[in-house]
Amino acid sequence: IPLLARPQAAGNLSAREVQVLQLAAQGLHNRAIAGRLDISVRTVEAHLGSIFIKLHVTSRTEAVLHALSRRIAVL
């Protein structure tokens, strides 16, 4: 999956966290994200937890809205 974010837009998110966030923004659930990225569901959950902390959000919806508003992800 190509990275859409400019480095400054993504803040301190890792490349993999950006990928997970982009797929979440597309509406994929954790199992589908895991399959697409060839990682475990637990790893997806860990990435999402890290994303929440780094973006100072408390939900997947907030994280996706943050990503869309900063062009970290596009629909």
ABEGO torsion letter per residue (X at the ends): XBBABBAAAAEABBAAAAAAAAAAAAGBBAAAAAAAAGBBAAAAAAAAAAAAAAAGBABAAAAAAAAAAAGABBX
